[in-house]
Amino acid sequence: MKKLYGALGVMVLLNLFLFDSPSIATQMNYTPVNPTFGGSPFNGASLLSEANANNHFAPQTASPLDAQQNFANTIQNAVLGQVSSQIASSIYGANSQLTGSITVGSVIYSWTTDAGTGERTLTTTNTITGQQLTITIPVSGVGR
C-alpha cells in the first residue's frame, strides 16, 4: 500500500513540474447577437423567424363592424350624449330640479337631492332586467 502511495506521489510531482505550462488569458469580448442592441443586421431575419416559431399565442382578431353596426353605434352614442347633457342641465342648470327622472327606452334615469347634505344621487334602472346603477355626487361637485 505504501508503494502505491509513493508511486502516486511521484507521478503527481512529475505532472506538476515537468508538464506544467504557463497560463494564457485574454480579455473577454461580448458581441451582441440582436441587431437592435448592436449585433449584426444579418441576424435579424433569423431571430424573427425563430421568435415567430416559438410564439404560441394566437392574435386576437376583432370582428370588424359593418356599416350598419357602426351607424347604429354612432346614433346610440349621440342619443346617450344628449340624455347625459339633459340630465346634467336638469340637475345643475339654470332651472335645476331637486328631484326628477327621464326615461329613454327601457332605462329610467332618476335623481334626488339629500336635503341635509345636499348630495345628489343619480340612479339608472333597466326596466327589463331590473339592474340598477347608483351614482352619488358629493356636495363639492359641479354647480355647487
Contact map, one row per residue, 1 for C-alpha under 8 A:
111110000000000000000000000000000000000000000000000000000000000000000000000000000000000000000000000000000000000000000000000000000000000000000000
111111000000000000000000000000000000000000000000000000000000000000000000000000000000000000000000000000000000000000000000000000000000000000000000
111111100000000000000000000000000000000000000000000000000000000000000000000000000000000000000000000000000000000000000000000000000000000000000000
111111110000000000000000000000000000000000000000000000000000000000000000000000000000000000000000000000000000000000000000000000000000000000000000
111111111000000000000000000000000000000000000000000000000000000000000000000000000000000000000000000000000000000000000000000000000000000000000000
011111111100000000000000000000000000000000000000000000000000000000000000000000000000000000000000000000000000000000000000000000000000000000000000
001111111110000000000000000000000000000000000000000000000000000000000000000000000000000000000000000000000000000000000000000000000000000000000000
000111111111000000000000000000000000000000000000000000000000000000000000000000000000000000000000000000000000000000000000000000000000000000000000
000011111111100000000000000000000000000000000000000000000000000000000000000000000000000000000000000000000000000000000000000000000000000000000000
000001111111110000000000000000000000000000000000000000000000000000000000000000000000000000000000000000000000000000000000000000000000000000000000
000000111111111000000000000000000000000000000000000000000000000000000000000000000000000000000000000000000000000000000000000000000000000000000000
000000011111111100000000000000000000000000000000000000000000000000000000000000000000000000000000000000000000000000000000000000000000000000000000
000000001111111110000000000000000000000000000000000000000000000000000000000000000000000000000000000000000000000000000000000000000000000000000000
000000000111111111100000000000000000000000000000000000000000000000000000000000000000000000000000000000000000000000000000000000000000000000000000
000000000011111111110000000000000000000000000000000000000000000000000000000000000000000000000000000000000000000000000000000000000000000000000000
000000000001111111110000000000000000000000000000000000000000000000000000000000000000000000000000000000000000000000000000000000000000000000000000
000000000000111111110000000000000000000000000000000000000000000000000000000000000000000000000000000000000000000000000000000000000000000000000000
000000000000011111110000000000000000000000000000000000000000000000000000000000000000000000000000000000000000000000000000000000000000000000000000
000000000000011111111000000000000000000000000000000000000000000000000000000000000000000000000000000000000000000000000000000000000000000000000000
000000000000001111111100000000000000000000000000000000000000000000000000000000000000000000000000000000000000000000000000000000000000000000000000
000000000000000000111110000000000000000000000000000000000000000000000000000000000000000000000000000000000000000000000000000000000000000000000000
000000000000000000011111000000000000000000000000000000000000000000000000000000000000000000000000000000000000000000000000000000000000000000000000
000000000000000000001111100000000000000000000000000000000000000000000000000000000000000000000000000000000000000000000000000000000000000000000000
000000000000000000000111110000000000000000000000000000000000000000000000000000000000000000000000000000000000000000000000000000000000000000000000
000000000000000000000011111000000000000000000000000000000000000000000000000000000000000000000000000000000000000000000000000000000000000000000000
000000000000000000000001111100000000000000000000000000000000000000000000000000000000000000000000000000000000000000000000000000000000000000000000
000000000000000000000000111110000000000000000000000000000000000000000000000000000000000000000000000000000000000000000000000000000000000000000000
000000000000000000000000011111000000000000000000000000000000000000000000000000000000000000000000000000000000000000000000000000000000000000000000
000000000000000000000000001111100000000000000000000000000000000000000000000000000000000000000000000000000000000000000000000000000000000000000000
000000000000000000000000000111110000000000000000000000000000000000000000000000000000000000000000000000000000000000000000000000000000000000000000
000000000000000000000000000011111000001000000000000000000000000000000000000000000000000000000000000000000000000000000000000000000000000000000000
000000000000000000000000000001111110111100000000000000000000000000000000000000000000000000000000000000000000000000000000000000000000000000000000
000000000000000000000000000000111110111100100000000000000000000000000000000000000000000000000000000000000000000000000000000000000000000000000000
000000000000000000000000000000011111111110110010000000000000000000000000000000000000000000000000000000000000000000000000000000000000000000000000
000000000000000000000000000000011111111111110000000000000000000000000000000000000000000000000000000000000000000000000000000000000000000000000000
000000000000000000000000000000000111111000000000000000000000000000000000000000000000000000000000000000000000000000000000000000000000000000000000
000000000000000000000000000000011111111000000000000000000000000000000000000000000000000000000000000000000000000000000000000000000000000000000000
000000000000000000000000000000011111111100000000000000000000000000000000000000000000000000000000000000000000000000000000000000000000000000000000
000000000000000000000000000000111111111110100000000000000000000000000000000000000000000000000000000000000000000000000000000000000000000000000000
000000000000000000000000000000011110011111110000000000000000000000000000000000000000000000000000000000000000000000000000000000000000000000000000
000000000000000000000000000000000110001111110000000000000000000000000000000000000000000000000000000000000000000000000000000000000000000000000000
000000000000000000000000000000000010000111111100000000000000000000000000000000000000000000000000000000000000000000000000000000000000000000000000
000000000000000000000000000000001110001111111110000000000000000000000000000000000000000000000000000000000000000000000000000000000000000000000000
000000000000000000000000000000000110000111111111000000000000000000000000000000000000000000000000000000000000000000000000000000000000000000000000
000000000000000000000000000000000000000001111111100000000000000000000000000000000000000000000000000000000000000000000000000000000000000000000000
000000000000000000000000000000000000000001111111110000000000000000000000000000000000000000000000000000000000000000000000000000000000000000000000
000000000000000000000000000000000100000000111111111000000000000000000000000000000000000000000000000000000000000000000000000000000000000000000000
000000000000000000000000000000000000000000011111111100000000000000000000000000000000000000000000000000000000000000000000000000000000000000000000
000000000000000000000000000000000000000000001111111110000000000000000000000000000000000000000000000000000000000000000000000000000000000000000000
000000000000000000000000000000000000000000000111111111000000000000000000000000000000000000000000000000000000000000000000000000000000000000000000
000000000000000000000000000000000000000000000011111111100000000000000000000000000000000000000000000000000000000000000000000000000000000000000000
000000000000000000000000000000000000000000000001111111100000000000000000000000000000000000000000000000000000000000000000000000000000000000000000
000000000000000000000000000000000000000000000000111111110000000000000000000000000000000000000000000000000000000000000000000000000000000000000000
000000000000000000000000000000000000000000000000011111110000000000000000000000000000000000000000000000000000000000000000000000000000000000000000
000000000000000000000000000000000000000000000000001111111000000000000000000000000000000000000000000000000000000000000000000000000000000000000000
000000000000000000000000000000000000000000000000000011111100000000000000000000000000000000000000000000000000000000000000000000000000000000000000
000000000000000000000000000000000000000000000000000000111110000000000000000000000000000000000000000000000000000000000000000000000000000000000000
000000000000000000000000000000000000000000000000000000011111000000000000000000000000000000000000000000000000000000000000000000000000000000000000
000000000000000000000000000000000000000000000000000000001111100000000000000000000000000000000000000000000000000000000000000000000000000000000000
000000000000000000000000000000000000000000000000000000000111110000000000000000000000000000000000000000000000000000000000000000000000000000000000
000000000000000000000000000000000000000000000000000000000011111000000000000000000000000000000000000000000000000000000000000000000000000000000000
000000000000000000000000000000000000000000000000000000000001111100000000000000000000000000000000000000000000000000000000000000000000000000000000
000000000000000000000000000000000000000000000000000000000000111110000000000000000000000000000000000000000000000000000000000000000000000000000000
000000000000000000000000000000000000000000000000000000000000011111000000000000000000000000000000000000000000000000000000000000000000000000000000
000000000000000000000000000000000000000000000000000000000000001111111100000000000000000000000000000000000000000000000000000000000000000000000000
000000000000000000000000000000000000000000000000000000000000000111111100000000000000000000000000000000000000000000000000000000000000000000000000
000000000000000000000000000000000000000000000000000000000000000011111110000000000000000000000000000000000000000000000000000000000000000000000000
000000000000000000000000000000000000000000000000000000000000000011111111000000000000000000000000000000000000000000000000000000000000000000000000
000000000000000000000000000000000000000000000000000000000000000011111111100000000000000000000000000000000000000000000000000000000000000000000000
000000000000000000000000000000000000000000000000000000000000000011111111110000000000000000000000000000000000000000000000000000000000000000000000
000000000000000000000000000000000000000000000000000000000000000000111111111000000000000000000000000000000000000000000000000000000000000000000000
000000000000000000000000000000000000000000000000000000000000000000011111111100000000000000000000000000000000000000000000000000000000000000000000
000000000000000000000000000000000000000000000000000000000000000000001111111110000000000000000000000000000000000000000000000000000000000000000000
000000000000000000000000000000000000000000000000000000000000000000000111111111000000000000000000000000000000000000000000000000000000000000000000
000000000000000000000000000000000000000000000000000000000000000000000011111111100000000000000000000000000000000000000000000000000000000000000000
000000000000000000000000000000000000000000000000000000000000000000000001111111110000000000000000000000000000000000000000000000000000000000000000
000000000000000000000000000000000000000000000000000000000000000000000000111111111000000000000000000000000000000000000000000000000000000000000000
000000000000000000000000000000000000000000000000000000000000000000000000011111111100000000000000000000000000000000000000000000000000000000000000
000000000000000000000000000000000000000000000000000000000000000000000000001111111110000000000000000000000000000000000000000000000000000000000000
000000000000000000000000000000000000000000000000000000000000000000000000000111111111000000000000000000000000000000000000000000000000000000000000
000000000000000000000000000000000000000000000000000000000000000000000000000011111111100000000000000000000000000000000000000000000000000000000000
000000000000000000000000000000000000000000000000000000000000000000000000000001111111110000000000000000000000000000000000000000000000000000000000
000000000000000000000000000000000000000000000000000000000000000000000000000000111111111000000000000000000000000000000000000000000000000000000000
000000000000000000000000000000000000000000000000000000000000000000000000000000011111111100000000000000000000000000000000000000000000000000000000
000000000000000000000000000000000000000000000000000000000000000000000000000000001111111110000000000000000000000000000000000000000000000000000000
000000000000000000000000000000000000000000000000000000000000000000000000000000000111111111000000000000000000000000000000000000000000000000000000
000000000000000000000000000000000000000000000000000000000000000000000000000000000011111111100000000001000000000000000000000000000000000000000000
000000000000000000000000000000000000000000000000000000000000000000000000000000000001111111111000000000000000000000000000000000000000000000000000
000000000000000000000000000000000000000000000000000000000000000000000000000000000000111111111111000000000000000000000000000000000000000000000000
000000000000000000000000000000000000000000000000000000000000000000000000000000000000011111111011100100000000000000000000000000000000000000000000
000000000000000000000000000000000000000000000000000000000000000000000000000000000000001111111001110000000000001000000000000000000000000000000000
000000000000000000000000000000000000000000000000000000000000000000000000000000000000000111111111100000000000000000000000000000000000000000000110
000000000000000000000000000000000000000000000000000000000000000000000000000000000000000111111111000000000000000000000000000000000000000000000010
000000000000000000000000000000000000000000000000000000000000000000000000000000000000000010011111000000000000000000000000000000000000000000000000
000000000000000000000000000000000000000000000000000000000000000000000000000000000000000011011111100000000000000000000000000000000000000000000000
000000000000000000000000000000000000000000000000000000000000000000000000000000000000000011111111110000000000000000000000000000000000000000000000
000000000000000000000000000000000000000000000000000000000000000000000000000000000000000001110011111100000000000000000000000000000000000000000000
000000000000000000000000000000000000000000000000000000000000000000000000000000000000000000100001111100000000001110000000000000000000000000000000
000000000000000000000000000000000000000000000000000000000000000000000000000000000000000000000000111110000000011110000000000000000000000000000000
000000000000000000000000000000000000000000000000000000000000000000000000000000000000000001000000111111000000011100000000000000000000000000000000
000000000000000000000000000000000000000000000000000000000000000000000000000000000000000000000000001111100001111000000000000000000000000000000000
000000000000000000000000000000000000000000000000000000000000000000000000000000000000001000000000000111110001110000000000000000000000000000000000
000000000000000000000000000000000000000000000000000000000000000000000000000000000000000000000000000011111111100000000000000000000000000000000000
000000000000000000000000000000000000000000000000000000000000000000000000000000000000000000000000000001111111100000000000000000000000000000000000
000000000000000000000000000000000000000000000000000000000000000000000000000000000000000000000000000000111110000000000000000000000000000000000000
000000000000000000000000000000000000000000000000000000000000000000000000000000000000000000000000000000111111000000000000000001110000000000000000
000000000000000000000000000000000000000000000000000000000000000000000000000000000000000000000000000000111111100000000000000111100000000000000000
000000000000000000000000000000000000000000000000000000000000000000000000000000000000000000000000000011110111110000000000001111100000000000000000
000000000000000000000000000000000000000000000000000000000000000000000000000000000000000000000000000011110011111000000000011110000000000000000000
000000000000000000000000000000000000000000000000000000000000000000000000000000000000000000000000001111000001111100000000011100000000000000000000
000000000000000000000000000000000000000000000000000000000000000000000000000000000000000000100000011110000000111110000001111000000000000000000000
000000000000000000000000000000000000000000000000000000000000000000000000000000000000000000000000011100000000011111000001110000000000000000000000
000000000000000000000000000000000000000000000000000000000000000000000000000000000000000000000000011000000000001111100111100000000000000000000000
000000000000000000000000000000000000000000000000000000000000000000000000000000000000000000000000000000000000000111111111100000000000000000000000
000000000000000000000000000000000000000000000000000000000000000000000000000000000000000000000000000000000000000011111110000000000000000000000000
000000000000000000000000000000000000000000000000000000000000000000000000000000000000000000000000000000000000000001111100000000000000000000000000
000000000000000000000000000000000000000000000000000000000000000000000000000000000000000000000000000000000000000001111110000000000000000000100000
000000000000000000000000000000000000000000000000000000000000000000000000000000000000000000000000000000000000000011111111000000000000000001100000
000000000000000000000000000000000000000000000000000000000000000000000000000000000000000000000000000000000000000011101111100000000000000111100000
000000000000000000000000000000000000000000000000000000000000000000000000000000000000000000000000000000000000001111000111110000000000000111100000
000000000000000000000000000000000000000000000000000000000000000000000000000000000000000000000000000000000000001111000011111000000000011110000000
000000000000000000000000000000000000000000000000000000000000000000000000000000000000000000000000000000000000111100000001111100000000011110000000
000000000000000000000000000000000000000000000000000000000000000000000000000000000000000000000000000000000001111000000000111110000001111000000000
000000000000000000000000000000000000000000000000000000000000000000000000000000000000000000000000000000000011110000000000011111000001110000000000
000000000000000000000000000000000000000000000000000000000000000000000000000000000000000000000000000000000011100000000000001111100111100000000000
000000000000000000000000000000000000000000000000000000000000000000000000000000000000000000000000000000000111000000000000000111111111000000000000
000000000000000000000000000000000000000000000000000000000000000000000000000000000000000000000000000000000111000000000000000011111110000000000000
000000000000000000000000000000000000000000000000000000000000000000000000000000000000000000000000000000000100000000000000000001111100000000000000
000000000000000000000000000000000000000000000000000000000000000000000000000000000000000000000000000000000000000000000000000001111110000000000000
000000000000000000000000000000000000000000000000000000000000000000000000000000000000000000000000000000000000000000000000000011111111000000000000
000000000000000000000000000000000000000000000000000000000000000000000000000000000000000000000000000000000000000000000000000011101111100000000000
000000000000000000000000000000000000000000000000000000000000000000000000000000000000000000000000000000000000000000000000001111000111110000000000
000000000000000000000000000000000000000000000000000000000000000000000000000000000000000000000000000000000000000000000000001110000011111000000000
000000000000000000000000000000000000000000000000000000000000000000000000000000000000000000000000000000000000000000000000111100000001111100000000
000000000000000000000000000000000000000000000000000000000000000000000000000000000000000000000000000000000000000000000000111000000000111110000000
000000000000000000000000000000000000000000000000000000000000000000000000000000000000000000000000000000000000000000000011110000000000011111000000
000000000000000000000000000000000000000000000000000000000000000000000000000000000000000000000000000000000000000000000011110000000000001111101000
000000000000000000000000000000000000000000000000000000000000000000000000000000000000000000000000000000000000000000000111000000000000000111111000
000000000000000000000000000000000000000000000000000000000000000000000000000000000000000000000000000000000000000000001111000000000000000011111001
000000000000000000000000000000000000000000000000000000000000000000000000000000000000000000000000000000000000000000000000000000000000000001111101
000000000000000000000000000000000000000000000000000000000000000000000000000000000000000000000000000000000000000000000000000000000000000011111111
000000000000000000000000000000000000000000000000000000000000000000000000000000000000000000010000000000000000000000000000000000000000000000011111
000000000000000000000000000000000000000000000000000000000000000000000000000000000000000000011000000000000000000000000000000000000000000000001111
000000000000000000000000000000000000000000000000000000000000000000000000000000000000000000000000000000000000000000000000000000000000000000111111
